[in-house]
Amino acid sequence: MEKIIIYTDGGCRGNPGIGGWGVWLRYGDHDKKLKGGEKNTTNNRMELTAAIKALEAIKSSSISIELFTDSKYVMTGINEWIKSWKSKGWKTSNKKPVKNVDLWQQLDALNMHHNVDWHWVKGHSGDKGNEMADELANLAMDSIELLK
């Protein structure tokens, strides 16, 4: 069975500052590129948004997905921290509210709806998919800067 391969990236110019996210989806011989951004956001919010937008673009819940991110925050959050956060009512081990809880809750719902294998890839290391997602995030930030 073929899988959808997804690369996501998010970034910020200033943190907080102008942010962008990029997604490259591949399925067989087909590919799709998505990008977007915000005027005032953080790097972590853009990394999460990229993963959310990628999974929102997949209409079928029965297909396998390989999702690659260079964000250890997203990887560790979705694979480890989220179980504890949910059991504690979206609080951290320090009993403080989880940062970016709105995005984590969206990502959690999408992750449960799809069959996703999460992978970490080192950023800016020549990985073709990561470089494409990074380029898309930067194009989104460029577009926002032009509007200033």
Secondary structure, DSSP 4 states (H G I P E B T S, - for coil): ---EEEEEEEEEEETTEEEEEEEEEEETTEEEEEEEEEEEE-HHHHHHHHHHHHHHT---SSSEEEEEES-HHHHHIIIIIHHHHHHTTSB-TTSPBPTTHHHHHHHHHHHHHSEEEEEE--TTSS-HHHHHHHHHHHHHHHHHHHT-
